[in-house]
Amino acid sequence: MDDKEYWENYYKKNRNPVDASTFARFSLGFLEKDKKLIEFGCGNGRDSVYFATEGLNVLAIDQVEDELNYLNERYSGLENLLFKSADFTNLDDSEKFDYVYSRFTLHSIPEEREKKVFEWIKNQLNDDGLFLLEVRSINDPMFNRGEKISDHENITTHYRRYLDIGETIDKIRNIGLEIVYQLEDNDLSVYGDDNPVLIRIVARK
Ligand SMILES: C[S@@+](CC[C@H](N)C(=O)[O-])C[C@H]1O[C@@H](n2cnc3c(N)ncnc32)[C@H](O)[C@@H]1O
């Protein structure tokens, strides 16, 4: 899967969830307790743990099995939180969700696989459900670092594909969702010397 070895090594050194992201805190304003949320690419669980603590039923998906086993054990007391190893570009259709949450994950997959993800969202999101997305923009300075491999993709320590807000909105509208919030800006999630230009979108089915 996607830079699996890179992320396995990363989470060996960063096992424990840090504070919830600014996007998770922003997203909470759109969410209702007791509803079902799936997170794509939960990493060390920072945002999924936050949502579960706030009373949502959370299924957190990632590819780094060791980390997920660790998190399932650590959070065994939270009955409304499950970490599961899977490829979020190849999920089955056994369950539907009220919310699909994706932070810093769509830019880790190529466009052909993004199509599968959008198709899955179209089918598996409940009516009135929300898709909450935060992702690096094509205007992110990180795109000028490392090696460019196309007009949207580069490799630094790992692969990234940078999104165009207009194109992304069109794709989301094409699966029948209505955009209820959109923003492209920096200063949203500063980490060390990385002040990314990010896209935030909230869309309703
Ligand atoms: C940049 S990290 C973001 C982690 C977390 N969402 C956060 O905001 O802190 C990207 C995560 O997506 C996961 N990932 C990438 N491609 C994946 C795939 N196809 N299926 C499941 N997880 C994937 C990686 O293992 C990694 O944990």
The ligand as an SDF file (V2000), in Angstrom:
LIG
                    3D

 27 29  0  0  0  0  0  0  0  0999 V2000
   -0.2000   12.1340    6.8130 C   0  0  0  0  0  0  0  0  0  0  0  0
   -0.7500   10.7440    7.7440 S   0  0  0  0  0  0  0  0  0  0  0  0
   -2.2080   11.4640    8.4710 C   0  0  0  0  0  0  0  0  0  0  0  0
   -2.6130   10.8040    9.7610 C   0  0  0  0  0  0  0  0  0  0  0  0
   -3.8100   11.4390   10.4610 C   0  0  0  0  0  0  0  0  0  0  0  0
   -4.9770   11.5110    9.6020 N   0  0  0  0  0  0  0  0  0  0  0  0
   -3.4710   12.8010   10.9940 C   0  0  0  0  0  0  0  0  0  0  0  0
   -4.0270   13.7780   10.4840 O   0  0  0  0  0  0  0  0  0  0  0  0
   -2.6420   12.9040   11.9050 O   0  0  0  0  0  0  0  0  0  0  0  0
   -1.4140    9.6710    6.4670 C   0  0  0  0  0  0  0  0  0  0  0  0
   -1.9370    8.3470    7.0090 C   0  0  0  0  0  0  0  0  0  0  0  0
   -2.6800    7.6760    5.9920 O   0  0  0  0  0  0  0  0  0  0  0  0
   -2.3570    6.2980    6.0060 C   0  0  0  0  0  0  0  0  0  0  0  0
   -2.6240    5.7520    4.6690 N   0  0  0  0  0  0  0  0  0  0  0  0
   -2.1160    6.1760    3.4970 C   0  0  0  0  0  0  0  0  0  0  0  0
   -2.6460    5.4840    2.4730 N   0  0  0  0  0  0  0  0  0  0  0  0
   -3.5120    4.5830    3.0270 C   0  0  0  0  0  0  0  0  0  0  0  0
   -4.4070    3.6080    2.4790 C   0  0  0  0  0  0  0  0  0  0  0  0
   -4.5030    3.4220    1.1630 N   0  0  0  0  0  0  0  0  0  0  0  0
   -5.1610    2.8850    3.3290 N   0  0  0  0  0  0  0  0  0  0  0  0
   -5.0860    3.0870    4.6770 C   0  0  0  0  0  0  0  0  0  0  0  0
   -4.2790    4.0120    5.2440 N   0  0  0  0  0  0  0  0  0  0  0  0
   -3.5050    4.7510    4.4350 C   0  0  0  0  0  0  0  0  0  0  0  0
   -0.8960    6.2530    6.4160 C   0  0  0  0  0  0  0  0  0  0  0  0
   -0.5470    4.9860    6.9470 O   0  0  0  0  0  0  0  0  0  0  0  0
   -0.8370    7.3890    7.4480 C   0  0  0  0  0  0  0  0  0  0  0  0
   -1.1310    6.9150    8.7340 O   0  0  0  0  0  0  0  0  0  0  0  0
  1  2  1  0
  2  3  1  0
  2 10  1  0
  3  4  1  0
  4  5  1  0
  5  6  1  0
  5  7  1  0
  7  8  2  0
  7  9  1  0
 10 11  1  0
 11 12  1  0
 11 26  1  0
 12 13  1  0
 13 14  1  0
 13 24  1  0
 14 15  1  0
 14 23  1  0
 15 16  2  0
 16 17  1  0
 17 18  1  0
 17 23  2  0
 18 19  1  0
 18 20  2  0
 20 21  1  0
 21 22  2  0
 22 23  1  0
 24 25  1  0
 24 26  1  0
 26 27  1  0
M  CHG  2   2   1   9  -1
M  END
$$$$
